[in-house]
Amino acid sequence: MTHDFHPQLPPPLQPGNLLRVIAPSGALRELEACQKGIAIWRSHGYRVELPTNYNAREGYLAGTDTERRQQLALAWHDPQCHGILCTRGGYGSARLLENWTWTQTQYSTAKFPTPHSPLPTPHSSKWLIGFSDITNLLWSLAQFGISGVHGPVLTTLANEPEWSLNRLFDCVEGRPVAPLTGIGWGGGKVSGRLLPANLTVATHLLGTPLQPPFKDLILALEDVTEAPYRIDRMLTQWRMSGALKSVKGIALGRFSRCDPPPDVPSWTVEEVLRDRLSDLGIPIVSNLPFGHDGTNAVLPVGQLVELDADKGILYC
């Protein structure tokens, strides 16, 4: 796609709004953690409704493609629903987008969105919140012109520290969020639209209609349980495909449990990131507090941000 990438934030949420839960990816295994996440949203005054089949299983998926696509369609087209909460990541959300547009109720016969798809009005958009495998849905929705939130899913929400929870509700309720601090690699300041993603999921979107135009973007990347050579392989694909040529900056979150196999010669994941990214000549900040296995500070998709690679700060 070559159209402009300017996703707009949905109207701010207000306590009392209806939020719908979907399970678009992996089968739910952490039922208690999911219930704790729902309780947090309810404690802030929101009405949260679950589909009857939210804990369905179809192999490693949370139900059949039809069941999961129907959950998404019902939540998206419900005029009373103001936001969509994802139970967990894992794998599977990309399968829902093979025959899907955000404008078409008959999702089973829809096609990919095109640059000419009508953009939503502010009153027809709604929040979508998740990360990891939910990258697929966030990127697709951003292509449609709506900014989602790269942030905790229901099964991880209760693990967030208070400041991170406050940041989430500040973001969706229309209040400014504080900058995030990491380690600057140098290279000065740059501004651009933020595109957060799980590296593995995003790599599998390269060259597909779900890949936004990367011109003037600041990528925010994280990953989990990928050996350093796999991170190397993915970043090398980004380099060889030309995907990084027009990116203005990179914000790196947590790369957790990305350890080399035991007794195998290897770089660390930190060394791989330096090797594959430091020669791009763009501002980079690493060790920002988002991703798996720790604080997952929310990031607004497609919004203008500033990255200061000298001070190591991401201003959202």
Buried (B, 14 or more C-beta within 10 A) or exposed (E): BEEEBEBBBBBEBEEEBBBBBBBBBBBBEBEEBBEBBBEBBEEEEBBBBBBEBBBBBBEEBBBBBEBBBBBBBBBBEBEEBBBBBBBBBBBBBBBBBEBBBBEBEEBEEBEBBEEEBEEBEEEBBBBBBBBBBBBBBBBBBBBBBBBBBBBBBBBBBBBBEEEBBBBBBBBBEEEEBEEBBBEBBEBEBBBBBBBBBBBBBBBBBBEEBBBBBBBBBBBBBBBBEBBBBBBBBBBEBBBEEEBBEEBBBBBBBBBBEBBBEEEEEBBEBBEBBBBBBEEBEBBBBBBBBBBBBBBBBBBBBBBBBBBBBEEBBBBB
